[in-house]
């Protein structure tokens, strides 16, 4: 029996404390704590790592504080295009969807791709048709709308730039906040799993897909070593296969979880101007949450323990 554990993230970036009111900070801390607790409860009753990460990310998608599902950002065309991925470390099976606009919880569609299709990644209308055939009710994209995200797009269009998440009134530097959510878990049976979901970048080109739904880039799990979910400069995470690189450094290089995650996040990504972080759990139940930005919404909890959550460096509540 392993000591089950779950970790989650809600995005990384230059989160300036000066702009974050105590009330807003408490909202984030409470949301992270509640979602970690939900994952812990599922694992405590014998739930699988795959179920725990799926449910944690579904809850993150339901929370408008984060850029996934409800509260997702807008493309340049004023539309929503959502991506998600889930991977089972026991079987190496994976499922992902990209560029979907009519699925309330993209992570549930990704899970269906894993379980009920011969494929790994479905996109756009094909992914939406598959999800509907499997029983997910289609929704109007209006469900993802929040006024804050719409206002953010209008400012981005005026300034003619791509914004990664949040606005100047929020705790995030608009140019360096990476709006992704994710979860990794180890269950009592020794199985690992990872899941990642995102709304992408404000004012992104329609059709742009980042690292979140790409196996090995933004999401990876293998019982032999590690489960990883990433948040950051998506294109750089794709070019470096950041999530898989951590697993490879452990498998082929003999690095520990801490050594492998530090090497990728603190050394390899910055060379290519890659900013962000990862959450990772190894097959022994060790947890690593490194980031090279000012902060990362994050939390973790072993079954039976209180959740540890934080936003800034050297901060866990």
Secondary structure, DSSP 8 states (H G I E B T S, - for coil): ----EEEEEEEEEEE-GGG--HHHHHHHHHHHHHHHHHHHHHHHTT--HHHHHHHHHHHHHH-TTSSSSTT---BTTS---EEEEEEETTT--EEEEEEESS-S-HHHHHHHHHHH-S-SEEEHHHHHHHHHHTT-----GGGG--HHHHHHHHHHHHHT--B-S--TTSSEEEEEEE-EEEEEEE-TTS-EEEEEEE---BTB-TT---STTSBTTTEEEETTTEEEEEEE-HHHHHHHTHHHHHHHHHHHH---HHHHHHIIIIIIHHHTT--EEEEEEETT--EE--BSSSEEEEEEEETTS--EEEEETT---
